[in-house]
Amino acid sequence: MLARVSRIAADKEIKRVLKLGKRFSVPECSLFLLANTLGRPRVTVIVASGVSKRAVVRNRLKRQARDVLRLAVEHGAITQPLDIIVMIRAGAAKIEDEVRRDFFKKLFERARLFVPGSVV
């Protein structure tokens, strides 16, 4: 689980990142990035109820995305002070679990979120 200081919890802050942040999108999800002044990265994952009617499925999607980001933060792969929001869409629910984890890693690398050569 991500430490409390590594999470974006306030609705006002989430809306600010969604409005002002740089967006990277693929059919399965969107990634929003915005610099912060805290000196450390913060993360939140959003899965709308339209993705799946089953909470089990939505929670699994959130857990997998958070796990990839947690490992990246703990191992120092994300060094920039950024607010990061991952918004997962319905297409991600149709991907197998192992493939989905690799998908998240590739998306974060494509957004240049990870330090080159870092192991996550």
Secondary structure by P-SEA (a helix, b strand, c coil): ccccccccccaaaaaaaaacbbbbbcccbbbbbbbbcccbbbbbbbbcccccccaaaaaaaaaaaaaaaaaaaaacccccccbbbbbbccccccccaaaaaaaaaaaaaaaccccccccc
